[in-house]
């Protein structure tokens, strides 16, 4: 149980790890605890390790905590690759084996949640726990779901095709990365509006200025959807392998 207020720093020191000749930024806080598996925090679309700053400071009292910038986001490299959920799954699996060195509890938000779910389903020996926070991903369509009218389907496919083109996707990226648009978007998803600070806006805006950021965005628009969430959930092996630290969740 937390018994005192913990000061929240404006930033946390991090390091770089080379993966497939690309620089991957990560933060590690807290000491390894033999009886308690470490946590890996996986951010969502457009986010980074910076978004876990407050969580890291509190959680590292009970766990060794790792936070990793997915390839194409944050301070990690932004190569001109074809991005997909498969790349991020492989990145997280490699990070567990190469830098953490033991099975972990994965904590993922949005895109990071879907990535964590995929790793937990496909590499169960690397994961001892999974926490999903507003996870991304699609569910299988129910047979009872009515099909959309033809005109809506045509509009949807036409819009998708348009955004796949280089110029429209670049213009959309330039519009979405504006500080005012970032703030408006956060206001729609943050329950605590006081958390939308100038620092948070800058933490999202800064990586969008990196070389290659626009191409990463365009590639993600064209990415093929991965396996459905309900299928992945069905593949999870629910085993309790460790006791939580006494008082950690009181």
N, C-alpha and C positions, 0 to 999 in steps of 0.2 A: 504494500500500500504506500502511495506517495504521502510523505509527511511534511514536505516543504516545497516552496515554490522554486522552480528551476529556471534560471535565466536563459533566454533564447538568444543565441548569437545571430548576427546578421548573415553570417556565412560559416561554412564548415570546411576545413582543409580536406583536399582530396588528392588522388593520385591517378596515374594512367596505366593501363594494361594494354598490351599489344595483342590484338585478336585478328587473325587473317590480314596482317599487315596494316591494320587500322587501329587508331588510338581510341581506347574506350575509357571514359572517365568514371571513377567510382569514389565513394566515400565509405570509410569504415570507422565505426565508433564503438567503444566498449571492449572489454577483454573476453576472450574465448572462455566459455564455461563448460567444463566436461559433461555435466549432467543436463545441460540445456542446449538445444540446437540453435544455431544463429538464424537471424532473419535476413531475407533479401527483399528490399522494397523496390518495386518496379512501377515507374511513373506511367502516366497516360499520354495520349496524343498531344504534342506541342508542349509537354511539360519536361521536367528534368529532376535530378537529384535535389535541387533547391526546394522543390515543393514538399519534400519530406523533412525539412529542417527542424520544425517543432517536434515532429514525431520521433526523430532520431535522438534528440536530446533527452526525451522522456523514456523511450524504450531501451536505451543503452544502459539504464540502471538495472535491467533484468536480463538483457540479451546482448550478444555481440550483434551489431546491426550493420548491414551493408546496404548501400543504395547505388544503383548503376544507371548511367545514362545509356539508353538504347541507341544502337547505331542509327545515325541520322538525326539525333536529337541532342539537346543540351550542349555539353562540351565535347561530346564524342565526335569522331570523324563523320563527314557527310559525303561519302563517295557516291559517284553516279552509278548506282547499282539498281537492279530491279528489286524493290522492296516487297516483302511479304511477311506474313506471320511466321513462316518457317525460319527466316533469317534470325528473328528475335528469339525464337525458341532455342535455336542452336547457340546463340550468344549467351543466353542465360544458362543453358546446360554446361557450356564451356566455363563460364564464370564459377559455377559451383565446383567443378572438378579442378580448375586451374588456380583460382585465387582464394576461394573460401576453403576448399579442401575437405568438406564433409557435407552430408545431407542437410538440407535447410528447410525452414518454413518460408514459403513464398507469400508475399503480401503485394497484391497488384490492384491498381486503379485503372479503370477504363481499358485502354489498349494493353496496359500492363497486367490487368486482371486476366484478359484473354490469353496473353502470353504465358502467364503463370499457370493457368488452367491447362493449356496445351502441354507444358513441361510436366506437370503433375500427372497427367494422363498417359503421356508417352514415355516418361522416364521416372517411374515410381521409386526406383532405388535412390534417386537424387533428392527426393522431396519427402519430408516427414509431416508437413502440414501446409495448408493452403487457406489464405484469407482473401476473399474477393470484395473489393470496394467499388460498387457501381460498375461492375465489369462490362467490358465490351463483348462483341460477338453476336452472332445470329442464332436463333433457334430454328429447328426444322419447321416448315410450314405445315399447319394442320390441314388434313384433308377437308375439314369443314369450313376452312377460311374461304370466303367468296373471292373469286378472281376479279382483279380490277378491270374496269371497262377498257376497251381497246384504245380509246383516245388517250386515256391516262398512261397506258403502257407505252404508247408511241411518244408522248411528251417526255416520259421518264428516260426512255432509251435515247432520244434525241439530245436531251440535256447531258446525259452521261457521255455520249459521243463527242459533244462540243467541248466539254471540260477535259476530255482526253487529249485535245489538240494543244500544242505547245503554247501558243499565244494566249488563248483563253485561260489556261491553267496558271500561267505566269501572272496574268492580270488579277485573277482571283486570289492568288497568294499575296500579291502586293496589297490588295484591299484588306484581306483578313489579318495581316500582320500589323496593321496600323494600331497604335496604342489605344485610340478611341474605340475601335472595334473589339480589341481584346478586352477592354473594360466592360463593354456592353455584353459581351459573351459571358464573362465571368459573373455578371450580375444575374444572369439567367440560371446559373447552376450553383451559385454559392448561397447557402441558407444564411450564413453569417456575413452580411455585407461589409462589416468592419474589417474582414480578413482581406478584402480587395484593396491592397495598399499599392502605393507607387512602386515599392520594391518588387511586389509580385508581378506587376505589369512589366517591369524591366526584365525580370527573370524569364518571362515568356518572350518578350520582344528581342532580347539580345541574341539568342541563337538563330533567329530568323535573318540576321544580318550576315551570318557566316557564309562563306563561299560554298555553293552546292546546296544550300537550304531550299531554294526554289525547285531544284530538280528532285530533291527528296520528296517534296510535297506533290509534285506532278506524278512521281512514280507510285506513291501511296494511293493516289486517286485511281490509278490503273490496276492496283493490286487485286488479285483474285481472292475471294473470300475463302477462309479456311474452313475446317470442319465445324459442324454445328455444335453449339454449346451443350445441348441435351445429349448429344452423342458422346462428347468428351466427359460430361458428368457421369455418364453410365460406365465409363472406363476407369473411373477413380477407384482405388483400393483404399477403403476407409479402415485404417488400422491405427490404434493408439499405441505409440511406441515409446512415449516418454511422459513423465508427470510434469505438469507445469510448476514453476517455482512457487513456493508457498507464499500466499498473499499477493501474487503478481496481479491478479485480476479481481481483487476485492475492492 
